[in-house]
């Protein structure tokens, strides 16, 4: 049956049809929907793990037990999972194991631009790279065959445009292989030095066999063109840009397996054209391979290593007319990101800014606390770095740190990798205050459950981690909970904990305003007769508040009635709507 599917949805369908039985992932845009869609199939056990390292290790365990498994993550999540990644390349698998990673060229929702193809090269693992939804499904199925044929984990690399665009796929039936028996084999699975030394040659031999497979594989295909003055080598979404911009003008060698790349196939293609051009986003992986083969190619000097490509960029760089499309005559006004109306983090960030604190931030929607007018965050590095960084900052700063510096981290991020930083604070006794922004969900990636919410991926009740008990159990004696809608309580908590001569944790707890089960009082209104136009209410950066005619104006379609702004208005001009 033919269907219109997102790339991520199609990849999940491929997992299903290939007989995958176990999925463990950590949500991260643009990879999240693969796992969410896989969870809809009753034949697949699917879970959110606390972090990507745990997810990959769990998926390996399921493979070891004889079931086809999958773990998914975004590109920076692969950094977290790199430790098991490199070693399971040595061990190989029992049942098929597929590792999904989604890159975010253009940094639509990421703290860096990173090319995950480097991991496939470094870990000596095969990587498939679909260019549309149909290939996402087909490559996910193929990945399991390759995994079991070559005794290796297989990486499936998505990118934002493939993951979140739709195209036609033709679905098939699920074929679930029999569970493979687990057989003890210490020489294969116990990676102590003596065994690991014997496994490394196996990995190298496997890479040679995979290169041979790549030479004749259908997923690495040549598409002929009318003009052989140029031959284009490309993959993934870059292939789509090439075809849309150039059509069948030039011959194209399109790679479906991006590592290992073929050798003779590329040389044969090069012999049919006058000039080779590599079109690939981010780093020059294909280009470097061609250079190593002694071929002269043009690539990064044309397209650079930053940001996304597009049809028009490809056309421009190759001297062609731009691809036609709808023209917008008027400039589009900038729309900077902002925390939602009623966001529970707003009151807490206002308090931190008011107290002129140094704030080490973390990864989540609360990173928007760095945006004007709050501008309450000084750093954002990676998951969990706020707490570890706070410890180092306070130890190094001496009296200039404790009492003036805090870390902020979300509940999901705390469980991901923040708790180890807090253990470090307790163990090495730095006088540091950590603020856990507990909005009862993983907010930034679209409201996924996490170990603190009490529900699993499928929405069933499960064990709920008690943050207060967890913090106390690792040695933090001062733990308190505040409501971020209560500005006075937030201010008191921050001042008292910073004044304490020992580590402390403040849990700022209120559910995300966008959660369906959260009931709001309803919008408030501004009394123009009382408003003096002081703009104190504008200091919190709520999108529901603006100034019209010198007076505060509340957009009732956005306001949820959180009441934070009313605490700033000294004239009582902001209050509940009057019943008509």
Buried (B, 14 or more C-beta within 10 A) or exposed (E): EEBEBBBBBBBBBBBBBBBBBBBBBBBBBBBBBBBBBBBEBEEBBBBBBBBBBBBBBBBBBBBBBBBBBBBBBBBBBBBBBBEBBBBBBBBBBBBBBBBBBBBBBBBEEBBEBBBBBBBBBEBBBBBBBBBBBBBBBBBBBBBBEBBBEBBBBBBBBBBBBBBBBBBEBEBBEBEBBEEBEEEEEEEBBEBEEEBBEEBEEBBEEBBEEBBBBBBEBEBBEBBEBEEEEBBBBBBBBBBBBBBBBBEEBBBBBBBBBBBBBBBEBBEEBBEEBEBBBBBBBBBBBBBBBBBEBEBEBBBBEBBBEEBBBBBBBBBBBBEBEEBEEEEEEEEEEEEEEBBBBBBBBBBBBBBBBBBEBBBBBBBBBBBBBBBEBBEBBBBBBBBBBBBBBBBBBBBEEEEEBBBBBBBBBBBBBBBBBBBEBBBBBBEEEBBBBBBBBBBBBBBBBEBBBBBBBBBBBEEEEBEEBEBBEBBBEBBBEBBBBBBBBBBEBBBBBBEBBBEBEBBBBBBBBBBBBBEEEBEEEEBBBBBBEBBEEEBBBBBBBBBBBBBEEEBBBBEEEBBBBBBBBBBBBEEEBBBEBEEE
